[in-house]
Every structure is written in C-alpha cells, then in structure tokens.
Amino acid sequence: MTRDLVIRPARDQESALLASLHKECFAKAWSKKQIIPMLAMPGAFVLVAERGEKAQGFIMVRAGGGEAEILTICVVPAARGQRLGEHLITASLAHLLAYGEPISPAPENAAKVMPLFLEVAESNQAARALYARMGFEIVGKRPNYYRHEDGRQETALMMKLQP
Ligand SMILES: CC(C)(COP(=O)(O)OP(=O)(O)OC[C@H]1O[C@@H](n2cnc3c(N)ncnc32)[C@H](O)[C@@H]1OP(=O)(O)O)[C@@H](O)C(=O)NCCC(=O)NCCS
C-alpha cells in the first residue's frame, strides 16, 4: 500500500497544512501559530508523507548537539497501518545521515550517525508498536508527564534509537 508514496520536505508556507494534519491526529493539536516558529528552529526539519499529491502525515525532527529528537509524528487515521510512520522515520534517519552533524568525537571515516530520541505516552500502543519494530529502546520514564483533557495523568516513556 505504499505504492505512489512520496516522502518530501515540507515547503515554506505549509504551516496551515501541518496544523490541519496534526489536528486530525491529536486531541491537543499544534496550531499554525505554534508551528511557524518551530519550523524556524535551528536543526529542525519536517518531512511530509504524500500519496497522489494528498498529504497524509508528517514528522518533525530537531537535530543538535550530536543527537536528534522526533518532536512529533502523525499519520491521518484513514492512512494508518500502512507503514507511513515507518517510512517517515526511515526517511528522517537518511536525512540526518546526509545533513546531520557528526557525533563528536567521531571515529575516523565513521558515518555521521546520531542517536534519535522521542517521547511517547505509555498507553499509545500503535506508536509503541512502530517504535519497537524500528529498534527504539526505552531509556527513561517521566511519571505523570502528560495531562489528558479529562484530567488523567500519564507516564511518558523516553525512547532512543542508535542507528
Ligand atoms: C503512531 C502513528 C504515527 C503510526 O503511523 P502508521 O503509519 O500507522 O505506522 P505504521 O503503519 O508504520 O505502524 C503502525 C503500528 O501500529 C500498530 N497499530 C495500529 N493500530 C493499533 C492499535 N490500536 N493498537 C496497537 N497497535 C496498533 C500497527 O499494527 C503497526 O504495528 P505492527 O505492524 O508492527 O504491529 C499513527 O498511529 C498516528 O499518527 N497516531 C496518532 C499520533 C501519535 O500518537 N503520534 C505519536 C506520538 S509519540
């Protein structure tokens, strides 16, 4: 089902598109106003998953200090379970390898690999299935880190992938 899939960098002026995709995916979504300054952060990049010129998800990553972090990843409900999330992460790793700064001190001739971090709610089974399949490991826990709209609190898992 990933035929015709294109993973491409977000274009300038696409903050409204990103905000609308985010809204389809999160109860507490980022607004266009919140996204604009994020796009300008040093080391940040966004890749969009598109099929038939229709955007179906995106990933935002920030690299710096020899490591990188997934700030958000989302795929619209109608397109889930078709490995778009996996393709977005794989394309981000390729982007980091191509444009990222080397880990310091880098062994001579070493590839420019840097660890990729993220945080995920403990109950987010779909995201956790994706991250586990891709080799992310739990490296920490933040109890009561998230507060849901009903007031419920939830632990955040910190995860790391060392490519
Ligand atoms: C997490 C997300 C990006 C995954 O995107 P996707 O394109 O569906 O990802 P993939 O198809 O590559 O993998 C999805 C995995 O979730 C599993 N999955 C889907 N729905 C599930 C559910 N309700 N419970 C458990 N697993 C589920 C799929 O089976 C698949 O894992 P597996 O094939 O290894 O078993 C998408 O579900 C999403 O946007 N969720 C809402 C936003 C979000 O939670 N983002 C992550 C925040 S940390």
Ligand as a Chemical Component Dictionary entry (heavy atoms), coordinates in Angstrom:
data_LIG
# 
_chem_comp.id                   LIG 
_chem_comp.type                 NON-POLYMER 
_chem_comp.pdbx_formal_charge   0 
_chem_comp.three_letter_code    LIG 
# 
loop_
_chem_comp_atom.comp_id 
_chem_comp_atom.atom_id 
_chem_comp_atom.alt_atom_id 
_chem_comp_atom.type_symbol 
_chem_comp_atom.charge 
_chem_comp_atom.model_Cartn_x 
_chem_comp_atom.model_Cartn_y 
_chem_comp_atom.model_Cartn_z 
_chem_comp_atom.pdbx_ordinal 
LIG C1  C1  C 0 1.784  6.448  15.594 1  
LIG C2  C2  C 0 1.433  6.646  14.110 2  
LIG C3  C3  C 0 2.254  7.808  13.552 3  
LIG C4  C4  C 0 1.797  5.359  13.355 4  
LIG O1  O1  O 0 1.605  5.601  11.971 5  
LIG P1  P1  P 0 1.342  4.385  10.940 6  
LIG O2  O2  O 0 1.568  4.893  9.572  7  
LIG O3  O3  O 0 0.056  3.743  11.242 8  
LIG O4  O4  O 0 2.572  3.454  11.334 9  
LIG P2  P2  P 0 2.927  2.007  10.793 10 
LIG O5  O5  O 0 1.886  1.514  9.847  11 
LIG O6  O6  O 0 4.338  2.072  10.314 12 
LIG O7  O7  O 0 2.890  1.147  12.151 13 
LIG C5  C5  C 0 1.768  1.213  12.997 14 
LIG C6  C6  C 0 1.852  0.127  14.029 15 
LIG O8  O8  O 0 0.800  0.309  14.958 16 
LIG C7  C7  C 0 0.040  -0.879 15.035 17 
LIG N1  N1  N 0 -1.288 -0.455 15.425 18 
LIG C8  C8  C 0 -2.171 0.255  14.743 19 
LIG N2  N2  N 0 -3.266 0.500  15.495 20 
LIG C9  C9  C 0 -3.024 -0.102 16.690 21 
LIG C10 C10 C 0 -3.743 -0.218 17.886 22 
LIG N3  N3  N 0 -4.939 0.340  18.011 23 
LIG N4  N4  N 0 -3.193 -0.902 18.916 24 
LIG C11 C11 C 0 -1.985 -1.475 18.794 25 
LIG N5  N5  N 0 -1.244 -1.375 17.683 26 
LIG C12 C12 C 0 -1.753 -0.696 16.649 27 
LIG C13 C13 C 0 0.156  -1.482 13.675 28 
LIG O9  O9  O 0 -0.197 -2.819 13.686 29 
LIG C14 C14 C 0 1.640  -1.239 13.422 30 
LIG O10 O10 O 0 2.457  -2.117 14.158 31 
LIG P3  P3  P 0 2.894  -3.575 13.660 32 
LIG O11 O11 O 0 2.562  -3.678 12.214 33 
LIG O12 O12 O 0 4.349  -3.658 13.924 34 
LIG O13 O13 O 0 2.083  -4.481 14.501 35 
LIG C15 C15 C 0 -0.097 6.901  13.936 36 
LIG O14 O14 O 0 -0.801 5.862  14.572 37 
LIG C16 C16 C 0 -0.562 8.232  14.487 38 
LIG O15 O15 O 0 -0.457 9.258  13.834 39 
LIG N6  N6  N 0 -1.087 8.244  15.723 40 
LIG C17 C17 C 0 -1.620 9.468  16.350 41 
LIG C18 C18 C 0 -0.500 10.433 16.672 42 
LIG C19 C19 C 0 0.521  9.794  17.581 43 
LIG O16 O16 O 0 0.190  9.114  18.546 44 
LIG N7  N7  N 0 1.797  10.043 17.280 45 
LIG C20 C20 C 0 2.904  9.511  18.045 46 
LIG C21 C21 C 0 3.145  10.337 19.250 47 
LIG S1  S1  S 0 4.542  9.749  20.176 48 
# 
loop_
_chem_comp_bond.comp_id 
_chem_comp_bond.atom_id_1 
_chem_comp_bond.atom_id_2 
_chem_comp_bond.value_order 
_chem_comp_bond.pdbx_ordinal 
LIG C1  C2  SING 1  
LIG C2  C3  SING 2  
LIG C2  C4  SING 3  
LIG C2  C15 SING 4  
LIG C4  O1  SING 5  
LIG O1  P1  SING 6  
LIG P1  O2  DOUB 7  
LIG P1  O3  SING 8  
LIG P1  O4  SING 9  
LIG O4  P2  SING 10 
LIG P2  O5  DOUB 11 
LIG P2  O6  SING 12 
LIG P2  O7  SING 13 
LIG O7  C5  SING 14 
LIG C5  C6  SING 15 
LIG C6  O8  SING 16 
LIG C6  C14 SING 17 
LIG O8  C7  SING 18 
LIG C7  N1  SING 19 
LIG C7  C13 SING 20 
LIG N1  C8  SING 21 
LIG N1  C12 SING 22 
LIG C8  N2  DOUB 23 
LIG N2  C9  SING 24 
LIG C9  C10 SING 25 
LIG C9  C12 DOUB 26 
LIG C10 N3  SING 27 
LIG C10 N4  DOUB 28 
LIG N4  C11 SING 29 
LIG C11 N5  DOUB 30 
LIG N5  C12 SING 31 
LIG C13 O9  SING 32 
LIG C13 C14 SING 33 
LIG C14 O10 SING 34 
LIG O10 P3  SING 35 
LIG P3  O11 DOUB 36 
LIG P3  O12 SING 37 
LIG P3  O13 SING 38 
LIG C15 O14 SING 39 
LIG C15 C16 SING 40 
LIG C16 O15 DOUB 41 
LIG C16 N6  SING 42 
LIG N6  C17 SING 43 
LIG C17 C18 SING 44 
LIG C18 C19 SING 45 
LIG C19 O16 DOUB 46 
LIG C19 N7  SING 47 
LIG N7  C20 SING 48 
LIG C20 C21 SING 49 
LIG C21 S1  SING 50 
# 
